[in-house]
Amino acid sequence: GLCFNGSAFILYLIAAIVDASSVTNEQNSHNYNSWAASSFFAFVVTFCYAGNAYFSFISWRSRTSQ
């Protein structure tokens, strides 16, 4: 679980940064709100995976210390 969550965090972080950098506020761009929302939720998912990786790490450390 730790490896999966850690690697998913890294991959989603890269995808969220690329998604956020592609959002432009042009006058004739009608998809601005959609791109902004996808960027926001990409970072939400990224932080969820980061939290899950943290809790997986804590669980792994508690099992190995006993």
C-alpha positions in Angstrom: 0.0 0.0 0.0 2.8 2.4 0.8 4.5 1.9 -2.6 1.2 2.3 -4.4 0.2 5.4 -2.6 3.6 7.0 -2.8 3.9 6.4 -6.5 0.3 7.5 -7.1 1.1 10.7 -5.2 4.1 11.5 -7.4 2.3 10.7 -10.6 -0.8 12.7 -9.6 1.4 15.6 -8.5 3.1 15.7 -11.9 -0.3 15.5 -13.7 -1.8 18.3 -11.5 1.1 20.6 -12.1 0.8 20.0 -15.9 -2.9 20.5 -15.7 -2.6 23.7 -13.8 0.0 25.1 -16.1 -2.3 24.5 -19.1 -5.1 26.7 -17.8 -5.3 30.0 -19.6 -7.8 32.8 -19.1 -8.4 33.8 -22.8 -11.4 35.8 -23.8 -12.6 33.2 -26.4 -11.8 30.2 -24.3 -15.2 28.8 -23.1 -13.6 25.9 -21.3 -11.8 28.0 -18.7 -14.1 27.0 -15.8 -13.8 23.3 -16.7 -10.0 23.4 -16.8 -9.8 25.4 -13.6 -12.1 22.8 -11.9 -10.1 19.9 -13.2 -6.9 21.5 -11.9 -8.4 22.1 -8.5 -9.7 18.5 -8.2 -6.4 17.2 -9.4 -4.7 18.8 -6.5 -7.4 17.6 -4.1 -6.8 14.0 -5.3 -3.0 14.6 -5.0 -3.3 15.6 -1.4 -5.6 12.7 -0.6 -3.0 10.3 -2.0 -0.3 12.1 0.0 -2.3 11.7 3.2 -3.0 8.1 2.5 0.7 7.5 1.8 1.5 9.2 5.1 -0.9 6.9 7.0 0.4 3.9 5.2 3.9 4.9 6.3 2.8 5.2 9.9 1.2 1.8 9.7 4.3 0.3 8.2 6.5 1.8 10.9 4.3 0.6 13.7 4.4 -3.0 12.3 8.2 -3.1 11.9 8.9 -1.6 15.4 7.2 -4.3 17.3 
